[in-house]
């Protein structure tokens, strides 16, 4: 099954799937606003960049490439921030009205925070080090500074009477579509912040795993594993003990497994006690245990009959035997 926000919304129906879809809709709306600003703003190149950035972020989010989407958004905000505010502050726009040392200092600090956040995000998703929370804090601080700089650009021209430089400033903003374009930019900024928090502190916990191998499809193989260096290599997965998959193993390979009797799941179990979308299984490598989300009618329970809570991810230790719908479909967590 292709991992994307639409399949997640259709089959998983979790809080994270709904939130991710809503954020994706926000990115699409921001792209439309950038297009409108480009049409109203006499072809201002700023809105072309914003539109391309929105489209790229929307594509990455649609295919659940969360780590790449984070790195991409941080880097893109750095570039847009530099181009827009450098032209305003450093080049002395309106006769040096904006180019105060404080403004330049804030711009420099925002860029340094963005570079540090992008570096930490790359380390988080492409190495064994865990820098997720550091990445989130740096990116949120960068976003706060960007928002403050944006407010400075607009507030200065609205201090005082509607005459002289202020009048020219307001007309300049109106003629170049800055109101609708900037609103779209702020929407993207808010979406990126919520997306970041949802990944490292919220319901999109699956994105904490590393990127390499995250999108590899599930393989069904005979029970047993490879031997590496004289010791059996550990591969998170499920081994069928009873039922139609007895003697077979399904390895997670860094992703979440969906189980059920309907189409579109990873492990199809044709059983009258198994719901169309029955449950999801994933492995938390940092903690060393599995997590199971029960979305079924007949439930998921241990071999001793103890049921798992419904609608939430429940931690389950390695070696546990779970029953899917009935005792006739049993799997061992490797």
Secondary structure by P-SEA (a helix, b strand, c coil): ccccaaaaacccccaaaaaaaaaaaaaaaaaaaaaaaaaaacccaaaaaaaaaaaaaaaaaaacaaaaaaaaaaaaaaaaaaaaaaacccccccccccccaaaaaaaaaaaaaaaaaaaaaaaaccccccaaaaaaaaaaaaaaaaaaaaaaaaaaaacccccaaaaaaaaaaaaaaaaaaaaaaaaaaaaaaaaaaaaccccccccccccccccccbbbbccbbbbcccbbbbbbbbbbcccccccbbbbcccbbbbbcccccccccccccccccccbbbbbcccccbbbbbbcccccccccccccccccbbbbbcccbbbbcccccbbbbcc
